């Protein structure tokens, strides 16, 4: 039976592995993406992630210091430790990362 601490460790490991996978995949396609920012009355500085001329998501820094990723057409808004991870989450959740066959 898993304890509460085992579950937390498992979730942390899964998050780490996802972030590592995303980092590896993005290295090959990163030049296709562009990031800019606008001032927003609700979020402060709102960063926008573009794939060509298509907006794929936004992210901002929350009051608690975490970064909130807001991928377009995705209901969940993951909270991330860094702006880089927020960008990668938007790209991954937008379906723009493709796993290679082993």
mmCIF file of the C-alpha atoms, coordinates in Angstrom:
data_MODEL
# 
_entry.id   MODEL 
# 
loop_
_atom_site.group_PDB 
_atom_site.id 
_atom_site.type_symbol 
_atom_site.label_atom_id 
_atom_site.label_alt_id 
_atom_site.label_comp_id 
_atom_site.label_asym_id 
_atom_site.label_entity_id 
_atom_site.label_seq_id 
_atom_site.pdbx_PDB_ins_code 
_atom_site.Cartn_x 
_atom_site.Cartn_y 
_atom_site.Cartn_z 
_atom_site.occupancy 
_atom_site.B_iso_or_equiv 
_atom_site.pdbx_formal_charge 
_atom_site.auth_seq_id 
_atom_site.auth_comp_id 
_atom_site.auth_asym_id 
_atom_site.auth_atom_id 
_atom_site.pdbx_PDB_model_num 
ATOM 1   C CA . UNK A 1 1   ? 0.000  0.000  0.000   1.00 0.00 ? 1   UNK A CA 1 
ATOM 2   C CA . UNK A 1 2   ? 1.348  3.424  -0.924  1.00 0.00 ? 2   UNK A CA 1 
ATOM 3   C CA . UNK A 1 3   ? 1.695  5.979  1.793   1.00 0.00 ? 3   UNK A CA 1 
ATOM 4   C CA . UNK A 1 4   ? 1.029  9.681  1.334   1.00 0.00 ? 4   UNK A CA 1 
ATOM 5   C CA . UNK A 1 5   ? 4.769  10.321 1.149   1.00 0.00 ? 5   UNK A CA 1 
ATOM 6   C CA . UNK A 1 6   ? 5.236  7.560  -1.483  1.00 0.00 ? 6   UNK A CA 1 
ATOM 7   C CA . UNK A 1 7   ? 2.505  9.132  -3.604  1.00 0.00 ? 7   UNK A CA 1 
ATOM 8   C CA . UNK A 1 8   ? 4.186  12.538 -3.355  1.00 0.00 ? 8   UNK A CA 1 
ATOM 9   C CA . UNK A 1 9   ? 7.537  11.016 -4.348  1.00 0.00 ? 9   UNK A CA 1 
ATOM 10  C CA . UNK A 1 10  ? 5.929  9.220  -7.288  1.00 0.00 ? 10  UNK A CA 1 
ATOM 11  C CA . UNK A 1 11  ? 4.218  12.413 -8.490  1.00 0.00 ? 11  UNK A CA 1 
ATOM 12  C CA . UNK A 1 12  ? 7.442  14.406 -8.138  1.00 0.00 ? 12  UNK A CA 1 
ATOM 13  C CA . UNK A 1 13  ? 9.353  11.775 -10.120 1.00 0.00 ? 13  UNK A CA 1 
ATOM 14  C CA . UNK A 1 14  ? 6.679  11.710 -12.849 1.00 0.00 ? 14  UNK A CA 1 
ATOM 15  C CA . UNK A 1 15  ? 6.762  15.528 -13.074 1.00 0.00 ? 15  UNK A CA 1 
ATOM 16  C CA . UNK A 1 16  ? 10.557 15.465 -13.309 1.00 0.00 ? 16  UNK A CA 1 
ATOM 17  C CA . UNK A 1 17  ? 10.493 12.817 -16.047 1.00 0.00 ? 17  UNK A CA 1 
ATOM 18  C CA . UNK A 1 18  ? 7.865  14.758 -18.020 1.00 0.00 ? 18  UNK A CA 1 
ATOM 19  C CA . UNK A 1 19  ? 9.908  17.957 -17.789 1.00 0.00 ? 19  UNK A CA 1 
ATOM 20  C CA . UNK A 1 20  ? 13.063 16.099 -18.848 1.00 0.00 ? 20  UNK A CA 1 
ATOM 21  C CA . UNK A 1 21  ? 11.253 14.544 -21.830 1.00 0.00 ? 21  UNK A CA 1 
ATOM 22  C CA . UNK A 1 22  ? 9.824  17.909 -22.863 1.00 0.00 ? 22  UNK A CA 1 
ATOM 23  C CA . UNK A 1 23  ? 13.257 19.541 -22.638 1.00 0.00 ? 23  UNK A CA 1 
ATOM 24  C CA . UNK A 1 24  ? 14.751 16.874 -24.894 1.00 0.00 ? 24  UNK A CA 1 
ATOM 25  C CA . UNK A 1 25  ? 11.968 17.195 -27.468 1.00 0.00 ? 25  UNK A CA 1 
ATOM 26  C CA . UNK A 1 26  ? 11.931 21.003 -27.522 1.00 0.00 ? 26  UNK A CA 1 
ATOM 27  C CA . UNK A 1 27  ? 15.630 21.274 -28.310 1.00 0.00 ? 27  UNK A CA 1 
ATOM 28  C CA . UNK A 1 28  ? 14.882 20.053 -31.830 1.00 0.00 ? 28  UNK A CA 1 
ATOM 29  C CA . UNK A 1 29  ? 11.900 22.325 -32.500 1.00 0.00 ? 29  UNK A CA 1 
ATOM 30  C CA . UNK A 1 30  ? 12.526 25.390 -30.327 1.00 0.00 ? 30  UNK A CA 1 
ATOM 31  C CA . UNK A 1 31  ? 13.353 27.721 -33.249 1.00 0.00 ? 31  UNK A CA 1 
ATOM 32  C CA . UNK A 1 32  ? 9.765  27.326 -34.488 1.00 0.00 ? 32  UNK A CA 1 
ATOM 33  C CA . UNK A 1 33  ? 8.407  29.107 -31.400 1.00 0.00 ? 33  UNK A CA 1 
ATOM 34  C CA . UNK A 1 34  ? 8.428  32.756 -30.424 1.00 0.00 ? 34  UNK A CA 1 
ATOM 35  C CA . UNK A 1 35  ? 7.604  34.435 -27.129 1.00 0.00 ? 35  UNK A CA 1 
ATOM 36  C CA . UNK A 1 36  ? 6.548  38.009 -26.554 1.00 0.00 ? 36  UNK A CA 1 
ATOM 37  C CA . UNK A 1 37  ? 4.795  39.839 -23.739 1.00 0.00 ? 37  UNK A CA 1 
ATOM 38  C CA . UNK A 1 38  ? 2.057  42.365 -23.099 1.00 0.00 ? 38  UNK A CA 1 
ATOM 39  C CA . UNK A 1 39  ? 0.990  44.252 -19.991 1.00 0.00 ? 39  UNK A CA 1 
ATOM 40  C CA . UNK A 1 40  ? -2.255 42.835 -18.623 1.00 0.00 ? 40  UNK A CA 1 
ATOM 41  C CA . UNK A 1 41  ? -4.425 44.475 -15.974 1.00 0.00 ? 41  UNK A CA 1 
ATOM 42  C CA . UNK A 1 42  ? -5.201 41.086 -14.357 1.00 0.00 ? 42  UNK A CA 1 
ATOM 43  C CA . UNK A 1 43  ? -1.886 39.225 -14.665 1.00 0.00 ? 43  UNK A CA 1 
ATOM 44  C CA . UNK A 1 44  ? 0.768  41.949 -14.855 1.00 0.00 ? 44  UNK A CA 1 
ATOM 45  C CA . UNK A 1 45  ? 3.186  40.897 -17.569 1.00 0.00 ? 45  UNK A CA 1 
ATOM 46  C CA . UNK A 1 46  ? 1.505  38.211 -19.680 1.00 0.00 ? 46  UNK A CA 1 
ATOM 47  C CA . UNK A 1 47  ? 3.868  36.196 -21.839 1.00 0.00 ? 47  UNK A CA 1 
ATOM 48  C CA . UNK A 1 48  ? 2.547  34.749 -25.101 1.00 0.00 ? 48  UNK A CA 1 
ATOM 49  C CA . UNK A 1 49  ? 3.867  31.643 -26.862 1.00 0.00 ? 49  UNK A CA 1 
ATOM 50  C CA . UNK A 1 50  ? 3.466  31.568 -30.646 1.00 0.00 ? 50  UNK A CA 1 
ATOM 51  C CA . UNK A 1 51  ? 3.933  28.823 -33.201 1.00 0.00 ? 51  UNK A CA 1 
ATOM 52  C CA . UNK A 1 52  ? 4.318  30.823 -36.372 1.00 0.00 ? 52  UNK A CA 1 
ATOM 53  C CA . UNK A 1 53  ? 1.330  33.176 -36.401 1.00 0.00 ? 53  UNK A CA 1 
ATOM 54  C CA . UNK A 1 54  ? -0.755 30.922 -34.122 1.00 0.00 ? 54  UNK A CA 1 
ATOM 55  C CA . UNK A 1 55  ? -1.044 31.728 -30.403 1.00 0.00 ? 55  UNK A CA 1 
ATOM 56  C CA . UNK A 1 56  ? -0.671 28.432 -28.539 1.00 0.00 ? 56  UNK A CA 1 
ATOM 57  C CA . UNK A 1 57  ? -0.773 29.728 -24.967 1.00 0.00 ? 57  UNK A CA 1 
ATOM 58  C CA . UNK A 1 58  ? 0.159  32.293 -22.378 1.00 0.00 ? 58  UNK A CA 1 
ATOM 59  C CA . UNK A 1 59  ? 1.900  32.220 -19.023 1.00 0.00 ? 59  UNK A CA 1 
ATOM 60  C CA . UNK A 1 60  ? 2.428  34.587 -16.109 1.00 0.00 ? 60  UNK A CA 1 
ATOM 61  C CA . UNK A 1 61  ? 4.041  34.720 -12.688 1.00 0.00 ? 61  UNK A CA 1 
ATOM 62  C CA . UNK A 1 62  ? 1.548  34.263 -9.863  1.00 0.00 ? 62  UNK A CA 1 
ATOM 63  C CA . UNK A 1 63  ? 1.650  36.087 -6.539  1.00 0.00 ? 63  UNK A CA 1 
ATOM 64  C CA . UNK A 1 64  ? 3.136  32.977 -4.877  1.00 0.00 ? 64  UNK A CA 1 
ATOM 65  C CA . UNK A 1 65  ? 6.115  33.046 -7.287  1.00 0.00 ? 65  UNK A CA 1 
ATOM 66  C CA . UNK A 1 66  ? 5.065  30.057 -9.381  1.00 0.00 ? 66  UNK A CA 1 
ATOM 67  C CA . UNK A 1 67  ? 4.470  30.354 -13.121 1.00 0.00 ? 67  UNK A CA 1 
ATOM 68  C CA . UNK A 1 68  ? 1.006  29.552 -14.465 1.00 0.00 ? 68  UNK A CA 1 
ATOM 69  C CA . UNK A 1 69  ? 0.870  28.015 -17.946 1.00 0.00 ? 69  UNK A CA 1 
ATOM 70  C CA . UNK A 1 70  ? -2.349 28.604 -19.912 1.00 0.00 ? 70  UNK A CA 1 
ATOM 71  C CA . UNK A 1 71  ? -2.264 26.509 -23.089 1.00 0.00 ? 71  UNK A CA 1 
ATOM 72  C CA . UNK A 1 72  ? -4.967 27.434 -25.596 1.00 0.00 ? 72  UNK A CA 1 
ATOM 73  C CA . UNK A 1 73  ? -7.804 24.912 -25.835 1.00 0.00 ? 73  UNK A CA 1 
ATOM 74  C CA . UNK A 1 74  ? -6.739 23.195 -22.609 1.00 0.00 ? 74  UNK A CA 1 
ATOM 75  C CA . UNK A 1 75  ? -8.766 23.497 -19.418 1.00 0.00 ? 75  UNK A CA 1 
ATOM 76  C CA . UNK A 1 76  ? -5.988 22.830 -16.912 1.00 0.00 ? 76  UNK A CA 1 
ATOM 77  C CA . UNK A 1 77  ? -3.446 25.518 -16.049 1.00 0.00 ? 77  UNK A CA 1 
ATOM 78  C CA . UNK A 1 78  ? -0.315 23.817 -14.696 1.00 0.00 ? 78  UNK A CA 1 
ATOM 79  C CA . UNK A 1 79  ? 1.708  25.698 -12.081 1.00 0.00 ? 79  UNK A CA 1 
ATOM 80  C CA . UNK A 1 80  ? 5.429  25.532 -12.764 1.00 0.00 ? 80  UNK A CA 1 
ATOM 81  C CA . UNK A 1 81  ? 8.640  26.345 -10.912 1.00 0.00 ? 81  UNK A CA 1 
ATOM 82  C CA . UNK A 1 82  ? 10.130 28.368 -13.787 1.00 0.00 ? 82  UNK A CA 1 
ATOM 83  C CA . UNK A 1 83  ? 9.094  30.315 -16.857 1.00 0.00 ? 83  UNK A CA 1 
ATOM 84  C CA . UNK A 1 84  ? 10.998 27.838 -19.039 1.00 0.00 ? 84  UNK A CA 1 
ATOM 85  C CA . UNK A 1 85  ? 8.958  24.929 -17.740 1.00 0.00 ? 85  UNK A CA 1 
ATOM 86  C CA . UNK A 1 86  ? 5.740  26.926 -18.268 1.00 0.00 ? 86  UNK A CA 1 
ATOM 87  C CA . UNK A 1 87  ? 6.746  27.500 -21.905 1.00 0.00 ? 87  UNK A CA 1 
ATOM 88  C CA . UNK A 1 88  ? 7.538  23.826 -22.378 1.00 0.00 ? 88  UNK A CA 1 
ATOM 89  C CA . UNK A 1 89  ? 4.244  22.755 -20.825 1.00 0.00 ? 89  UNK A CA 1 
ATOM 90  C CA . UNK A 1 90  ? 2.350  25.003 -23.259 1.00 0.00 ? 90  UNK A CA 1 
ATOM 91  C CA . UNK A 1 91  ? 4.210  23.517 -26.212 1.00 0.00 ? 91  UNK A CA 1 
ATOM 92  C CA . UNK A 1 92  ? 3.699  19.950 -24.999 1.00 0.00 ? 92  UNK A CA 1 
ATOM 93  C CA . UNK A 1 93  ? 0.016  20.374 -24.138 1.00 0.00 ? 93  UNK A CA 1 
ATOM 94  C CA . UNK A 1 94  ? -0.606 22.024 -27.496 1.00 0.00 ? 94  UNK A CA 1 
ATOM 95  C CA . UNK A 1 95  ? 0.292  18.708 -29.111 1.00 0.00 ? 95  UNK A CA 1 
ATOM 96  C CA . UNK A 1 96  ? 3.298  20.126 -30.920 1.00 0.00 ? 96  UNK A CA 1 
ATOM 97  C CA . UNK A 1 97  ? 5.773  17.629 -29.496 1.00 0.00 ? 97  UNK A CA 1 
ATOM 98  C CA . UNK A 1 98  ? 5.908  14.303 -31.291 1.00 0.00 ? 98  UNK A CA 1 
ATOM 99  C CA . UNK A 1 99  ? 7.430  11.239 -29.688 1.00 0.00 ? 99  UNK A CA 1 
ATOM 100 C CA . UNK A 1 100 ? 9.941  9.431  -31.826 1.00 0.00 ? 100 UNK A CA 1 
ATOM 101 C CA . UNK A 1 101 ? 9.570  5.693  -32.345 1.00 0.00 ? 101 UNK A CA 1 
ATOM 102 C CA . UNK A 1 102 ? 12.261 3.726  -30.552 1.00 0.00 ? 102 UNK A CA 1 
# 
